[in-house]
Amino acid sequence: MLPFLVIAYAGCSSSAALSARDSTAIRAVQAAYVSAWLTDDTTGVLATLDSTAVLLPPTHAPLSGTKAIREYWWPSDGSRTKITSFDWTMDELAGTTQLAFTRGVSMLAWTYDKDTVHQVSKSRNTNLTILRRGADGRWRIARQMWSMSLP
């Protein structure tokens, strides 16, 4: 994964710099992502992802594409996870007109229910997100990885 990030970042320095308009659009993607999770909007969350998105969750193999991501976040096993709090700060944003990355920290709280099990959890995460501008001009999340620790 590290070689990809090095190549991606190196590519960021060889093209036109990220504009203020692009930075605003990327921040809007992050806001839409958080809002969709808080309103339990599966379609809204998936709309922030590139069609070839890859998630790199802690202690899990990479998840490639919408089908794998959907099954990971919204499994069909009768379980239900509801995000109850989501605060995501962006500490760094850089890139070019086609590829960008953000780095930051998020605090999440959620409930998990399945059969008679009910859990309430929270975590603090360090996030690295790579975004790509699509052919339609919209920015979307292409790669996302995070660490997870208890606050």
N, CA, C and O of each residue as an XYZ file, in Angstrom:
604
protein
N       0.829     -1.194      0.000
C       0.000      0.000      0.000
C       0.873      1.258      0.000
O       0.560      2.231     -0.686
N       1.958      1.239      0.762
C       2.826      2.403      0.839
C       3.359      2.824     -0.523
O       3.375      4.020     -0.816
N       3.803      1.882     -1.379
C       4.261      2.320     -2.708
C       3.165      3.061     -3.492
O       3.454      4.026     -4.199
N       1.912      2.608     -3.364
C       0.820      3.291     -4.054
C       0.696      4.722     -3.565
O       0.549      5.643     -4.368
N       0.753      4.918     -2.248
C       0.610      6.261     -1.692
C       1.749      7.167     -2.127
O       1.536      8.342     -2.425
N       2.958      6.620     -2.163
C       4.108      7.406     -2.614
C       3.928      7.818     -4.065
O       4.168      8.971     -4.422
N       3.504      6.874     -4.903
C       3.265      7.180     -6.316
C       2.134      8.190     -6.457
O       2.232      9.132     -7.243
N       1.061      7.993     -5.694
C      -0.076      8.909     -5.773
C       0.343     10.313     -5.360
O      -0.020     11.290     -6.013
N       1.107     10.414     -4.277
C       1.531     11.730     -3.820
C       2.513     12.364     -4.803
O       2.451     13.565     -5.067
N       3.409     11.558     -5.336
C       4.349     12.067     -6.341
C       3.594     12.594     -7.546
O       3.963     13.617     -8.124
N       2.528     11.888     -7.924
C       1.705     12.332     -9.049
C       1.024     13.646     -8.765
O       0.743     14.420     -9.680
N       0.756     13.902     -7.494
C       0.109     15.153     -7.117
C       1.004     16.347     -7.401
O       0.506     17.437     -7.683
N       2.328     16.158     -7.331
C       3.219     17.298     -7.515
C       3.519     17.592     -8.981
O       4.094     18.635     -9.293
N       3.139     16.690     -9.884
C       3.505     16.880    -11.282
C       2.391     17.509    -12.123
O       2.610     17.796    -13.300
N       1.234     17.724    -11.566
C       0.120     18.305    -12.303
C      -0.263     19.635    -11.679
O       0.352     20.089    -10.713
N      -1.288     20.249    -12.249
C      -1.774     21.514    -11.709
C      -2.225     21.313    -10.267
O      -2.823     20.293     -9.925
N      -1.935     22.286     -9.445
C      -2.271     22.208     -8.022
C      -3.780     22.218     -7.813
O      -4.540     22.709     -8.646
N      -4.176     21.679     -6.714
C      -5.573     21.659     -6.297
C      -6.048     23.100     -6.105
O      -5.392     23.885     -5.421
N      -7.161     23.436     -6.693
C      -7.687     24.799     -6.576
C      -8.539     24.940     -5.311
O      -8.906     23.947     -4.682
N      -8.841     26.164     -4.958
C      -9.720     26.423     -3.820
C     -11.100     25.817     -4.086
O     -11.738     25.305     -3.166
N     -11.557     25.870     -5.323
C     -12.855     25.280     -5.684
C     -12.830     23.767     -5.481
O     -13.794     23.192     -4.976
N     -11.720     23.112     -5.877
C     -11.585     21.671     -5.669
C     -11.552     21.340     -4.184
O     -12.190     20.385     -3.741
N     -10.808     22.128     -3.417
C     -10.743     21.900     -1.969
C     -12.126     21.993     -1.346
O     -12.479     21.180     -0.492
N     -12.901     22.964     -1.762
C     -14.267     23.120     -1.260
C     -15.121     21.913     -1.655
O     -15.894     21.406     -0.843
N     -14.981     21.459     -2.891
C     -15.749     20.301     -3.362
C     -15.369     19.043     -2.581
O     -16.238     18.234     -2.256
N     -14.094     18.872     -2.280
C     -13.636     17.704     -1.519
C     -14.176     17.766     -0.092
O     -14.600     16.750      0.458
N     -14.160     18.942      0.500
C     -14.738     19.090      1.843
C     -16.238     18.787      1.816
O     -16.783     18.253      2.783
N     -16.895     19.123      0.724
C     -18.326     18.824      0.581
C     -18.570     17.318      0.480
O     -19.571     16.819      0.993
N     -17.661     16.588     -0.181
C     -17.781     15.129     -0.248
C     -17.688     14.559      1.166
O     -18.483     13.702      1.552
N     -16.710     15.041      1.935
C     -16.566     14.565      3.309
C     -17.824     14.866      4.120
O     -18.299     14.008      4.864
N     -18.363     16.062      3.983
C     -19.573     16.441      4.710
C     -20.762     15.576      4.299
O     -21.553     15.165      5.148
N     -20.890     15.299      2.999
C     -21.984     14.455      2.512
C     -21.843     13.032      3.043
O     -22.838     12.399      3.397
N     -20.623     12.533      3.098
C     -20.344     11.200      3.625
C     -20.784     11.097      5.091
O     -21.494     10.168      5.474
N     -20.353     12.062      5.896
C     -20.716     12.082      7.311
C     -22.225     12.210      7.466
O     -22.829     11.472      8.244
N     -22.836     13.130      6.742
C     -24.284     13.342      6.827
C     -25.059     12.085      6.448
O     -26.043     11.738      7.103
N     -24.620     11.405      5.398
C     -25.312     10.185      4.966
C     -25.229      9.104      6.040
O     -26.208      8.400      6.287
N     -24.075      8.967      6.677
C     -23.966      7.981      7.757
C     -24.898      8.347      8.917
O     -25.570      7.479      9.473
N     -24.936      9.630      9.276
C     -25.758     10.047     10.413
C     -27.250      9.923     10.148
O     -28.033      9.773     11.086
N     -27.652      9.982      8.891
C     -29.072      9.842      8.549
C     -29.400      8.434      8.076
O     -30.503      8.180      7.591
N     -28.446      7.518      8.215
C     -28.638      6.112      7.851
C     -29.037      5.972      6.379
O     -29.939      5.209      6.031
N     -28.344      6.727      5.532
C     -28.645      6.795      4.096
C     -27.603      5.995      3.304
O     -26.575      6.535      2.895
N     -27.878      4.722      3.096
C     -26.957      3.842      2.376
C     -26.638      4.390      0.993
O     -25.472      4.443      0.604
N     -27.647      4.794      0.255
C     -27.445      5.327     -1.091
C     -26.564      6.566     -1.055
O     -25.707      6.744     -1.921
N     -26.768      7.427     -0.059
C     -25.964      8.633      0.077
C     -24.504      8.329      0.360
O     -23.615      8.968     -0.203
N     -24.249      7.354      1.232
C     -22.862      6.967      1.525
C     -22.214      6.448      0.247
O     -21.122      6.886     -0.118
N     -22.879      5.518     -0.433
C     -22.307      4.918     -1.644
C     -22.108      5.954     -2.750
O     -21.206      5.805     -3.575
N     -22.930      6.995     -2.778
C     -22.803      8.038     -3.802
C     -21.513      8.845     -3.633
O     -21.062      9.486     -4.583
N     -20.921      8.824     -2.449
C     -19.665      9.555     -2.227
C     -18.456      8.737     -2.667
O     -17.334      9.244     -2.675
N     -18.675      7.485     -3.031
C     -17.585      6.588     -3.409
C     -17.468      6.466     -4.920
O     -18.469      6.442     -5.635
N     -16.239      6.389     -5.390
C     -15.955      6.090     -6.788
C     -16.418      4.657     -7.065
O     -16.419      3.826     -6.157
N     -16.804      4.362     -8.291
C     -17.287      3.012     -8.624
C     -16.208      1.953     -8.441
O     -16.523      0.770     -8.315
N     -14.943      2.358     -8.424
C     -13.839      1.412     -8.213
C     -13.207      1.599     -6.830
O     -12.044      1.255     -6.620
N     -13.978      2.142     -5.900
C     -13.453      2.425     -4.562
C     -12.916      1.160     -3.895
O     -13.408      0.054     -4.117
N     -11.887      1.364     -3.069
C     -11.319      0.300     -2.258
C     -11.242      0.806     -0.822
O     -10.690      1.873     -0.554
N     -11.803      0.025      0.092
C     -11.684      0.325      1.516
C     -10.592     -0.557      2.100
O     -10.442     -1.715      1.711
N      -9.839     -0.007      3.026
C      -8.780     -0.737      3.723
C      -9.054     -0.655      5.221
O      -8.377      0.079      5.941
N     -10.054     -1.414      5.693
C     -10.389     -1.349      7.120
C      -9.335     -2.044      7.982
O      -8.638     -2.945      7.514
N      -9.225     -1.621      9.241
C      -8.261     -2.268     10.123
C      -8.599     -3.750     10.294
O      -9.769     -4.125     10.371
N      -7.579     -4.568     10.351
C      -7.680     -6.021     10.563
C      -8.571     -6.738      9.551
O      -9.162     -7.769      9.872
N      -8.672     -6.211      8.349
C      -9.528     -6.814      7.329
C      -8.839     -6.703      5.979
O      -8.087     -5.761      5.731
N      -9.096     -7.658      5.118
C      -8.567     -7.590      3.754
C      -9.200     -6.415      3.022
O     -10.310     -6.012      3.369
N      -8.528     -5.853      2.019
C      -9.111     -4.764      1.236
C     -10.451     -5.173      0.624
O     -10.658     -6.326      0.247
N     -11.342     -4.205      0.537
C     -12.666     -4.412     -0.050
C     -12.751     -3.585     -1.321
O     -12.682     -2.357     -1.269
N     -12.898     -4.240     -2.452
C     -12.896     -3.557     -3.752
C     -14.279     -3.534     -4.366
O     -14.921     -4.572     -4.520
N     -14.733     -2.337     -4.715
C     -15.987     -2.176     -5.442
C     -17.211     -2.083     -4.553
O     -17.189     -2.452     -3.379
N     -18.271     -1.581     -5.148
C     -19.509     -1.299     -4.429
C     -20.108     -2.536     -3.779
O     -20.564     -2.462     -2.638
N     -20.119     -3.662     -4.464
C     -20.742     -4.875     -3.914
C     -20.045     -5.314     -2.624
O     -20.710     -5.588     -1.625
N     -18.725     -5.382     -2.640
C     -17.978     -5.803     -1.453
C     -18.127     -4.800     -0.314
O     -18.250     -5.190      0.847
N     -18.117     -3.519     -0.641
C     -18.264     -2.475      0.374
C     -19.653     -2.539      1.000
O     -19.798     -2.441      2.219
N     -20.662     -2.701      0.168
C     -22.038     -2.798      0.674
C     -22.178     -3.990      1.625
O     -22.777     -3.869      2.693
N     -21.633     -5.122      1.240
C     -21.750     -6.315      2.087
C     -20.993     -6.140      3.412
O     -21.419     -6.657      4.445
N     -19.893     -5.426      3.378
C     -19.120     -5.183      4.605
C     -19.872     -4.244      5.545
O     -20.020     -4.539      6.731
N     -20.342     -3.121      5.023
C     -21.007     -2.135      5.868
C     -22.468     -2.454      6.156
O     -22.983     -2.105      7.218
N     -23.134     -3.113      5.221
C     -24.550     -3.450      5.390
C     -24.758     -4.933      5.073
O     -25.351     -5.273      4.049
N     -24.272     -5.814      5.951
C     -24.361     -7.251      5.668
C     -25.818     -7.734      5.674
O     -26.688     -7.130      6.302
N     -26.051     -8.817      4.973
C     -27.402     -9.385      4.888
C     -27.578    -10.517      5.898
O     -28.289    -11.486      5.633
N     -26.927    -10.391      7.057
C     -27.004    -11.438      8.081
C     -27.994    -11.115      9.197
O     -28.026    -11.801     10.219
N     -28.802    -10.074      9.003
C     -29.780     -9.691     10.018
C     -29.242     -8.695     11.031
O     -29.984     -8.247     11.905
N     -27.972     -8.343     10.932
C     -27.406     -7.361     11.869
C     -27.717     -5.951     11.388
O     -28.014     -5.720     10.216
N     -27.639     -5.018     12.329
C     -27.882     -3.617     11.986
C     -26.938     -2.748     12.799
O     -26.898     -2.823     14.027
N     -26.182     -1.924     12.093
C     -25.303     -0.956     12.735
C     -25.832      0.435     12.418
O     -26.120      0.752     11.264
N     -25.957      1.253     13.438
C     -26.457      2.626     13.274
C     -25.416      3.583     13.845
O     -25.074      3.514     15.026
N     -24.920      4.471     12.997
C     -23.979      5.500     13.448
C     -24.781      6.551     14.211
O     -25.737      7.118     13.682
N     -24.388      6.802     15.446
C     -25.121      7.763     16.281
C     -24.377      9.086     16.450
O     -24.971     10.099     16.820
N     -23.078      9.067     16.177
C     -22.273     10.284     16.253
C     -21.082     10.113     15.317
O     -20.467      9.048     15.273
N     -20.761     11.174     14.566
C     -19.650     11.090     13.623
C     -19.077     12.490     13.467
O     -19.711     13.377     12.895
N     -17.880     12.669     13.981
C     -17.187     13.951     13.887
C     -15.851     13.688     13.193
O     -15.024     12.939     13.715
N     -15.629     14.291     12.025
C     -14.440     14.013     11.216
C     -13.716     15.312     10.929
O     -14.243     16.171     10.222
N     -12.527     15.466     11.461
C     -11.724     16.656     11.188
C     -10.704     16.341     10.101
O     -10.155     15.240     10.045
N     -10.465     17.300      9.261
C      -9.498     17.162      8.176
C      -8.273     17.982      8.556
O      -8.343     19.207      8.656
N      -7.149     17.299      8.768
C      -5.918     17.977      9.157
C      -5.032     18.314      7.966
O      -4.169     19.186      8.060
N      -5.239     17.635      6.858
C      -4.420     17.878      5.670
C      -5.248     17.572      4.430
O      -6.007     16.604      4.388
N      -5.081     18.421      3.426
C      -5.746     18.249      2.130
C      -4.781     18.752      1.075
O      -4.352     19.905      1.115
N      -4.439     17.883      0.126
C      -3.509     18.267     -0.939
C      -3.806     17.432     -2.173
O      -4.488     16.410     -2.094
N      -3.293     17.871     -3.308
C      -3.469     17.099     -4.523
C      -3.360     17.934     -5.770
O      -2.795     19.028     -5.774
N      -3.918     17.385     -6.828
C      -3.932     18.032     -8.126
C      -5.382     18.191     -8.570
O      -6.306     17.958     -7.791
N      -5.571     18.580     -9.796
C      -6.935     18.749    -10.304
C      -7.636     17.416    -10.557
O      -8.837     17.401    -10.827
N      -6.912     16.295    -10.475
C      -7.513     14.987    -10.743
C      -7.450     14.007     -9.570
O      -8.271     13.093     -9.487
N      -6.492     14.185     -8.669
C      -6.266     13.242     -7.578
C      -5.872     14.023     -6.327
O      -5.021     14.912     -6.380
N      -6.501     13.679     -5.203
C      -6.214     14.395     -3.963
C      -6.261     13.433     -2.787
O      -6.792     12.327     -2.887
N      -5.694     13.877     -1.666
C      -5.803     13.070     -0.458
C      -6.130     13.958      0.723
O      -5.818     15.148      0.744
N      -6.767     13.344      1.703
C      -7.019     14.009      2.972
C      -6.488     13.109      4.086
O      -6.449     11.885      3.961
N      -6.090     13.745      5.157
C      -5.666     13.033      6.355
C      -6.348     13.719      7.527
O      -6.416     14.947      7.586
N      -6.851     12.918      8.457
C      -7.518     13.506      9.598
C      -7.870     12.490     10.654
O      -7.392     11.356     10.641
N      -8.713     12.919     11.567
C      -9.137     12.091     12.687
C     -10.657     12.132     12.766
O     -11.275     13.182     12.588
N     -11.246     10.979     13.035
C     -12.695     10.942     13.225
C     -13.019     10.270     14.554
O     -12.295      9.398     15.033
N     -14.116     10.703     15.119
C     -14.672     10.097     16.332
C     -16.047      9.567     15.950
O     -16.898     10.310     15.461
N     -16.251      8.284     16.176
C     -17.518      7.643     15.823
C     -18.139      6.991     17.043
O     -17.439      6.506     17.933
N     -19.450      6.987     17.071
C     -20.205      6.206     18.048
C     -21.289      5.487     17.259
O     -21.834      6.031     16.299
N     -21.594      4.268     17.669
C     -22.590      3.486     16.946
C     -23.215      2.431     17.843
O     -22.691      2.086     18.902
N     -24.356      1.932     17.380
C     -24.990      0.786     18.016
C     -24.983     -0.361     17.023
O     -25.040     -0.162     15.809
N     -24.912     -1.547     17.562
C     -24.935     -2.761     16.748
C     -25.982     -3.685     17.357
O     -25.968     -3.956     18.558
N     -26.889     -4.164     16.511
C     -27.929     -5.078     16.954
C     -27.994     -6.281     16.039
O     -27.968     -6.156     14.814
N     -28.081     -7.462     16.659
C     -28.319     -8.702     15.916
C     -28.914     -9.699     16.894
O     -28.330    -10.015     17.931
N     -30.091    -10.182     16.532
C     -30.818    -11.099     17.402
C     -30.953    -10.466     18.787
O     -31.554     -9.399     18.915
N     -30.411    -11.098     19.817
C     -30.540    -10.562     21.178
C     -29.336     -9.723     21.601
O     -29.287     -9.232     22.729
N     -28.377     -9.560     20.711
C     -27.169     -8.794     21.025
C     -27.414     -7.309     20.746
O     -27.900     -6.936     19.678
N     -27.074     -6.481     21.716
C     -27.125     -5.025     21.537
C     -25.826     -4.465     22.095
O     -25.538     -4.630     23.281
N     -25.042     -3.806     21.251
C     -23.780     -3.217     21.673
C     -23.781     -1.727     21.368
O     -24.331     -1.285     20.360
N     -23.167     -0.975     22.241
C     -22.934      0.450     22.038
C     -21.414      0.625     22.037
O     -20.740      0.215     22.983
N     -20.878      1.230     20.981
C     -19.426      1.360     20.848
C     -19.051      2.748     20.362
O     -19.876      3.497     19.839
N     -17.769      3.066     20.554
C     -17.222      4.289     19.982
C     -15.748      4.061     19.705
O     -15.110      3.187     20.291
N     -15.226      4.871     18.796
C     -13.813      4.750     18.452
C     -13.263      6.086     17.993
O     -13.996      6.998     17.611
N     -11.946      6.162     18.046
C     -11.199      7.289     17.489
C     -10.391      6.713     16.342
O      -9.712      5.702     16.517
N     -10.450      7.333     15.177
C      -9.805      6.799     13.985
C      -8.892      7.833     13.339
O      -9.215      9.019     13.275
N      -7.761      7.363     12.868
C      -6.913      8.182     12.020
C      -7.218      7.766     10.596
O      -7.150      6.579     10.276
N      -7.556      8.722      9.723
C      -8.030      8.427      8.376
C      -7.081      8.938      7.313
O      -6.477     10.001      7.456
N      -6.958      8.166      6.246
C      -6.290      8.608      5.028
C      -7.236      8.279      3.886
O      -7.606      7.121      3.691
N      -7.622      9.291      3.138
C      -8.594      9.128      2.065
C      -8.024      9.703      0.779
O      -7.501     10.818      0.764
N      -8.126      8.944     -0.288
C      -7.713      9.413     -1.610
C      -8.978      9.627     -2.427
O      -9.842      8.753     -2.492
N      -9.078     10.786     -3.043
C     -10.242     11.127     -3.853
C      -9.817     11.325     -5.296
O      -8.696     11.747     -5.579
N     -10.723     11.016     -6.194
C     -10.467     11.147     -7.629
C     -11.611     11.938     -8.258
O     -12.777     11.781     -7.895
N     -11.243     12.789     -9.206
C     -12.274     13.516     -9.968
C     -12.767     12.587    -11.075
O     -11.970     12.067    -11.856
N     -14.056     12.384    -11.138
C     -14.649     11.523    -12.147
C     -14.780     12.231    -13.485
O     -14.553     13.436    -13.596
N     -15.152     11.459    -14.499
C     -15.369     12.015    -15.836
C     -16.458     13.081    -15.817
O     -16.476     13.965    -16.674
N     -17.366     13.005    -14.845
C     -18.432     13.995    -14.716
C     -17.987     15.252    -13.962
O     -18.777     16.177    -13.769
N     -16.711     15.280    -13.535
C     -16.172     16.438    -12.832
C     -16.348     16.389    -11.325
O     -15.825     17.249    -10.617
N     -17.077     15.396    -10.822
C     -17.335     15.303     -9.378
C     -16.234     14.520     -8.676
O     -15.731     13.525     -9.196
N     -15.871     14.982     -7.497
C     -14.910     14.282     -6.660
C     -15.610     13.165     -5.905
O     -16.731     13.333     -5.425
N     -14.935     12.011     -5.803
C     -15.455     10.880     -5.043
C     -14.298     10.172     -4.338
O     -13.140     10.287     -4.742
N     -14.633      9.450     -3.295
C     -13.644      8.695     -2.542
C     -13.213      7.482     -3.360
O     -14.043      6.657     -3.742
N     -11.908      7.379     -3.629
C     -11.371      6.258     -4.404
C     -10.733      5.210     -3.493
O     -10.843      4.012     -3.754
N     -10.075      5.650     -2.439
C      -9.437      4.759     -1.479
C      -9.637      5.354     -0.100
O      -9.587      6.570      0.089
N      -9.863      4.472      0.855
C     -10.026      4.966      2.222
C      -9.481      3.932      3.202
O      -9.848      2.757      3.166
N      -8.602      4.399      4.072
C      -8.098      3.526      5.131
C      -8.171      4.273      6.459
O      -8.097      5.501      6.514
N      -8.319      3.495      7.524
C      -8.401      4.095      8.839
C      -7.893      3.120      9.881
O      -7.965      1.901      9.722
N      -7.380      3.699     10.948
C      -7.017      2.916     12.128
C      -8.170      3.019     13.095
O      -9.022      3.897     12.959
N      -8.207      2.151     14.048
C      -9.308      2.224     15.006
C      -8.751      1.995     16.399
O      -8.043      1.018     16.643
N      -9.076      2.902     17.307
C      -8.692      2.729     18.706
C      -9.818      3.260     19.575
O     -10.608      4.104     19.150
N      -9.878      2.768     20.764
C     -10.881      3.251     21.697
C     -10.452      4.626     22.179
O      -9.270      4.861     22.426
N     -11.417      5.540     22.313
C     -11.065      6.910     22.740
C     -10.524      6.964     24.151
O     -10.189      8.041     24.644
